[in-house]
Amino acid sequence: MRSRSNDRRPAATATRFAWSSLAAALVGALFGALWASGAWAHATATKTTPASGALLDAPVSEVVVEFNEPVTPVDAATGVVAPDGDRADTGVSQNAEATTLTIAVDADQEGTYLVGYRVVSHDGHPVSGTFTYSVGVESEAPSAEALTAGTDPFVQALLYGNRWFGYAGLALALGAGIFLALGARPREATAKMAATGLAVVAMTAVLGLPLQAAYETGTSVSGLDAVGLQSVMESNVGLAGLLRLLLVLLALPLMRTVVTGDEDPKPPLIAALAGVGIALAATWPLAGHPMATEPVLVAFVADLVHLAASMAWAGGVLAILILALRKDTDIPDKAAETWIALVPWLVANVLVAGVASALLHIDSIAALTDTAYGRLVILKAALFLAILGAGLFTRRALLRRTEAKRRLRVAAGVELVFLAAVMAAVTVLVQAVPAKTALLETETSEAQSTETATLVTTDVYSAQLVLEPGRPGPNSVRILATDLEGAPFPAVEWTASYGPEGGEAEEMPLIELRTGILAGEVSLPDEGRWIFTFTLTDAEGNSATAEAAVDVS
């Protein structure tokens, strides 16, 4: 019969673990908050030249798309479609930083052109987009059939499933490994659980490579080619998959040594297994958001600690449930007490690392409430609280497992259901656009859809007239003028007017914001075509008048 003092010992140990972990957690959270800065972790187009919806006087020889981080283009899905529906692009190039995409164009047709791009972020996630511009006159936008872009829903579902099973395999391997090291009997049963987890990890690592290739290139699994697969193998995703396989092969002989040994595993062997387990967990953040988040080291460590602690926790509960369902197994008192003391430490690490990781991607209330990424984080937090509640019942049942084995099964099963739901949320979360990037995409999209830019040229200067928002009502006007060599045009005198096409014009006052940039405000009462006329003169007397026609709707 267990004495009351013995019952209180695990609780006291757990309390000491929890308080020490909380202190370390606060230091870690402060460290992460101080170092967190400018994290995007997902590519988004920030500027295009020509601007989306621009009406140009003459054809362009290239289209430029700028991104907030380095990207890798998918050539088959990146290009320009001419008004007649044929491809007009002749090549794709990038700048040295890989943040700017330049698409060479060879076409002189009048009408509307469609630009499509598909690029892969540094974190392995593909980003697609389209926009149009017109030359001479606007026409119906051509079809995007000539550009293969988009994610196959079946590929996306397979990728989600493969990642979830990868997490489940890692959890089983870590959790069973912990109980194997703690002396759970029989060793063969616990070792089989760990080996099963490792086998699932290896299987998902292999299957994940072609699925990632199909995901990045926007094709089906059957349509995947060697080029797409090679691209993945040369990326962080491919490196992580190969490392995962090597670590599984390294873990198997270590486990065999534990199982076949006559005595309990010695500390060096346990340390070796723990090292392999941590390294295995590190292969997931190696190919995810952390590698494209600044500072990379903080993001990587936070993600690693969060994943390793949460998977060890989930795997431990799964191991307890499996062992409780067997009649020939035994969890020694020392093993149960050590696990009970370990759980608060794991929980503290999950909490702190999760908060630190979230802070790198969420820096405002809007980022938390107005993005899919933020809402998934809220869901994770709610599930986390539910798991803590369920975990209290599992702890109590584990302390009294001899008298309440059925209760232990129920409590561990309920806790495991919530943990599986969290893994599902994480599976979607790692594929979601991080909150900061989602807000940036929204801002960029709104900026592109609420302003019109018209390019005009004269013998003295070239100018771009930007009208925002380009709809009836109050509008701001900016004139960006450059001389023939591309430098800001130093106007010292200017006049401007505006009016509906065929109607009476009125004066448009302008002020100089800086050299080459003039700004003003106008009120456009009706839809239709409006004519903006302006004359710019520099200090040497060079002067020219330009006229820009803008369609307002």
N, C-alpha and C positions, 0 to 999 in steps of 0.2 A: 504494500500500500504506500503510495507516494505521500510524503509529508507536505504540509502547507509551505514550509520554508523552501522545499525543493520547487514547489509550484511557483513561488515568487521569484526564484533565482533567474529564470529566463526573462521574466518581465523586467527585472532590474537591469539585466544585461542589455535587453532591447532598448530600455530607456537611455542607458549610457551611450549606446550606439547612435540612437536617434539624435541626442543633444550634440554629440561630437560631430555627427554628419551635418546637422543643421548649421553649426558654426562654419564648417568647411563650405557648406552650400552658400552661405551669405557672402563669404569671401569670393567664391567662384562667380556668383551672380554679379557682384560689384566689378570683378575683373572683366566679365563679359560686357557689362554695360559701358565701362570705360573704353573698351577697345572696339565696341561695335560702331561701324560707320559705313555709310553708303553701300549697303548690301543690295544687290539686285538678284543675282543667282538665276536669272532667266532673261534671255534676250528679247528686246522689243525694238521695233523701228522708231526712231525719234525724229527723222527728217528725210524727206525725199526731194530729189531734184530731177525733173520738174515737180512742183508741188501737186498734191492730189487735186484733181479737178481743174488744173491750170489750162488756159487757152493760149497757145503759142502762135506767133506769127510765122515761124519757120521750123522745119524739122530739127530734131536734136540728134547728135551722133552718139550720145550715151545717156543712160539713166543711172542716177546714184541713189542708193538707199543707205542711210547711216543708222547704226545700232548703238545701244548703250553698253555693249560688251563684245568681245571677240566672238565671231560666229564662223561656221563652216557651211558654205552653200551646197544645196543639193541641185546639181546642174540641170537635171531633167525637169525640175519643177520651178526653175528660175529663168525668167526671160520676158520678152515683150511680144505681144500679139498685135499685128497691124490691123487697121480698119477692115481689111478684106478677109481676116481670119487666119492668115498665115503668120508663122513665126518671123519676127523682124530682128531678133537678137543674133549676134555673131560671136559672142564670147562673154565670159564672166571673169572679172578680176577683183582683187582686194588690195587694200593698203597694207603697209607693214604691220600695223596693229591688228589687222583682220576685223576692224570695226566698221569698215565702209565697203559696200558692195557696188561695183561699177559694171553695168551691163552695156556692152557695145551694141549700138543699133544701126542698121542699114536699111532705111526706108524713107521715102519722100512723099508718101500718100497724105492727102488731107483727110481729116476725120479724127475719131477717137481711138486711142491706143490703150490696151490693157497691159499693165505690168503685174507680174506675179512672182513671188519669191517664196522659197522654202529653205530655211537655214537651220542648223543644229547649234543650240547653245553649248556653252562650255560644260554645262552639267548634263549634256546628253539629251536634252529635250528639244524636239523640233518646233519651229515657229513658222507659220505661214501667213501670207498677207497678199492683198491685191489693191491696186489703185489705178486710176485712169488719168490720162491727160489728152488734150486735143490739139491738133495742128490746123490752123486756118478756120475750120468750122467744127462744131460739135456734131457727132453722129451717134447712132446706137452703138453701145460698147460691144466689142466682139466677144465671142464665146471663149471661156477659159479651157475648153477641151484640149487645146494644143499644149497646155501646161498640166502635168500630172502632179496634183498637190492634194493634201488632205490625209487624214489618218483613218485607216480601215477600222470600223468599230469592232470587228471580230479580233483584229490584232490587238486593239486596246484592251479588250476583255481578257484575252489570253495573257497579256502582259501584267494586268492586275492580278490575275489568278496565280501566275508564276511567281510574282513577287510575294504574294501572301503566303504561299507554300514555302518559299525561301525563308521568310521570317519564322514560320512555324517550325521548320526544320532546325533553324538556328536556336530557337527557344528550347526545343526538345533536347538538342545536343548539350546546351549549356546547363539546363536544369537537371537533366539526368547525370551529367558530369559532376555537378556539385554533390548530388546525393551519392554518387559512386565514390567520390573522395571522402564523404562523411561516413562511409561504412555501411550503407544500406545493403540488406541481404534479400535474396541471393545476388551476388555480384553479376552473374550472367544475365539476370533479368534487367538490371539497371544498365549494364553495358549494351544490351541489345537496344534499349531505348535510345541511348546516345548514338549508337551506330546507325540506327534508323534515321535519326535527325541529321547526321552527317551525310547519309546517302541522299536524303531529300535535298539538302543544300547543294550537293554535287550535281544532282539531276537538274535542279532549277538554274544552276550556273550555266550548264550546257545549253538548255532550252532557251535561256534568256538572250543568248547572242543573236540567233536568227530573228527572234521576236523584236529585239531592239533595232536590228537592221531594217526590218520591214516598217517599224514605227518611225524611224528617222527618215526613210526615203518616201514614205507615204504609199507603199505598195501593199499588196496582200502577201501572205506567206508564200503562196505558189508563184507569185511574180517577183520574188526576191532574186537578185543576181549576185555574182561574185564581187562586183565592185562595192555594193552596199555592205556586204558582209566583211570585206576587207577593211572598209572605212571604220566599222565598229571595232574590229579586232585591234586597230591601231589607236583607238580612243581609250579614255579612262574606263569606259564600260567593259571593253575587252580585257584590259589589264586586270581589272577587279575580278572578272570571271575566272581568268586563268589563275590568279593568286588564290581564289577560293578553292579551286580544285587541288592546287598544290598543298594547301593547308589541311584539307580533308585527308589527303594521302599521308601527311605528316602525323595527324592525330591518331590514325588507326593503329599503328604499331605501339604508340604510347598507351592506348587503351588496352591493347592486348597484354601489355606488361602488367597493368593493374589487375586485369581479370585473372591471369594465370598465376599471379604471385600468391604465396601462402600467407603473407602478412598484409596488414593494411598498407596502402601506398605511403611511401616516405615523402616528406616535404619537397624535396627536389623534383620528384615526379609530379606531384600536385602542381607545383609552380610551373613546370613545363606545359602541363595540360591547360592551366589557366592562361599562360602566354599564348598558346595556340588559339584558345577560345577568343581572347581579346583581339588577336590579329585577324581572326575570321570575321568578327563583328566589324572590324575597321574597313573591310572591303566594301561595305555598303556605302558609307559616307565618301569613300574614295571615288565613287562614280555618281555622286548626287549633287544636290544644291551646295553643300559646303565648299566644293572645289571651285565654285564660281561666286563665292561670297567673301567679301572683305571684312575683317582680316581672315584669311583662309585658316590659319592655325587655330584661332578661337572657334571658328565655325566647325572645323573638323573635330576638335576635341569635344566640343559640346554635343555634337551629333553622335560621336562614338560612345561617350559616356551614357547618353540618353538611351541609345539602342542597346548597348550591352547590358545595362542595368535592367531595362524593361524586359528584354528577352530572357535574362536569367531569372527574373521574377516569374514571368509567365511559364517558363519551362519548369521551374521548381514546383509550381502549383500543378502542372500537368503530370509531373513525375509522382507527386503525392497522390493524385487521383488514381493513376495507373497502379501504383503500389497498393493503394487501399482496396482496389478492386480484386487483387490477387489474394489467394488464401495462404500461399507459401512464402510470403514476403514479410520483412520486419524492418521497421525504421527504429533503430536504437534510440534510447532516450537522449544520448549525447548528440546524435544527428538531428533529432527533432528540436532540441534546445538551440543548437547552433543555427539551424535554419530560421527559427523564430527570432533569434537575435540578429540575423543577417538581413531579414526583410526590411526593418526600418531604415537600415543603411542603403539598401537598394532603392527604397521609396524616395529617400532624400535625394539620391543622385538622379533619379528619374525626374523629380520635381525641378531641381535646380538646373540641370542640363536642358530640360525642356523649356524652361523659362528663358534661359540664356539664348537658346536656339531661336525661340520665337521672337525675342527682341531684335535679333539680327534682321528679321524680315517684316516685323510689324512695329511701326513707330508712331502710330496715331490711332485714334478711335475709329476713324473711317477705314483704315487698313484692317482693323479687327472685325468690323460689322458689315462693311460694304464689299468684301471680296470673298470668293469661295475659300481661299486659303485661311482667312481669318475665321470664317464660320466653322471650318473643320477643326481649327485649334480650340474654339469654344466647345465643340462636340467632344474633343479629346479630354478637355478639362472636366466636363460633366461626367464622362465615363470614368475618369480617374477617381473622382469622389465616390462614385458607386462602387468601384473596385476596393477602395479603402474600407468601405462599410462591409462588403462581403468578406474582405480579408480578416476582419476581426473575428468573424464566426469560424473561418478556417483555422485561425490560430487557436481559438478555444477548443475546437474539436481535435486539433492535433495534440494538444496537451492531454486530452482525455481519450485518445484514440482507441485504447483497449476497451473502454466501456461504451464508446459512442462511435464505432467505426462507420456505421451507416450515416451518422450526422457528418462525419468527415467527408464522406463521398459527396453528399449533397452540397456542403459548403464549398468544397474545392471545385465542384462542377459549376456552381453558380458563378464563382469568381472567375473561372476559366472562360465562361461564356462572355463576360464583360471584357476580359483580356483579348479574346478573339475579335470582339467588336472594335477594340482599340487598334489592333493590328490591321483590320480592314480600313479604318479611318486613316492610318498612317500610309497604307498602300496607295490610297487615293491622294493623300497629302503630298507625297514625294513626287507625284506626277502633276500636281496643281501648280499654276503660276504663282510664285511668291507674292505676298500682299503688296509690297512696294512696287514691284514690276506691274502688277495688275492695275494699280492706280496710275502708274506712268502710262500704260497703254490707253487707259480711259482718257487721260488728259491729252495725250497725243492725238487720239482719234477725234476728240471734241475740237481740238485746235484745227485739225485738218478739215473737219466737216463744217466749221463755222467761220472760215475765211476763204476768200478767193484771191488769187495772185495772178496778175497779168503782166507779161514782159513786153516792153516796147523799146525800140532802138532808134537813135537819130545819128547824125553825122558827128555829134559832139559827145554824146553819152548814151549809155543804156540804163534803163530804169525798170524797176519792178513796182507796180502799184498794188498794194495789199489792202483789201477792203474786209473789215471784220465787224459783224458776223456775216456780211454779205446777204442780208435779208432786209425786207422793208422795215423802216424805223431808224433809230439812231445807229450810226456806224462810225468806226474810227478808220482813218485813212493814213497809210504810211507810204512814202515814196522813197525807195532805196536806189540811189543813183550811183553809177560808177563810170569813170572815164573809159576811153577806148583801150587802155592798158589794164583795166580791172581794178584800179585804185578808186577809193571814194571820191565822187565828184565834188569839188569845193565850191558850191554855189554861194554867191554873195547876194544875188537878187533872184526873186522868183515870183511868179503869179500863177494862179490856178483857178479853174472854174469847173462846174459840173452841171449836168442836166440830162433829162431823158432824151433818148435818140429822137431827133426831129423836133425837139421842144426847145424852150428858152433856157439858156444857161445862166447860172448865178455864180458869184464869186465864192471861192473856197479858201478861207484864211489858212495859212500854214505856218508852223514854227519849226525851227531847226533843233533837232534833238542832239545831233552831233554831225560831223562832216559826212555828207552823203546821205543823211536820213532826215526827211521832213515829215511832219505829222499834222493832222487836222481832224476835225469832226464834221460830219454831214448828217442830214436827216433825209432819208429816201422814203417818200410817202407810198410809192407804188412798186409793184413788180415790173420786170421788163429790163430792157437794155439801157444802161446809163453810160454817158460819155464823160470821161474825165480828161480835161486838157490842162497841161501845165508847161510853163516856159522857165527854164533854168539858165542862169548866166553866171560865169565865173569871173574872177578879178581881172582876167586878161581880155574880157569882152566876148569870149566864146559863148554863144547862145544858141539854143534850139528849142523848138516846141514839139511836145509829144502828145499823142492822143491814145487813151486806153479805153476800150469798150468792155464793160463788165455786165454780165447777166445776173440780175438780182431776182431771187425766187424764194 
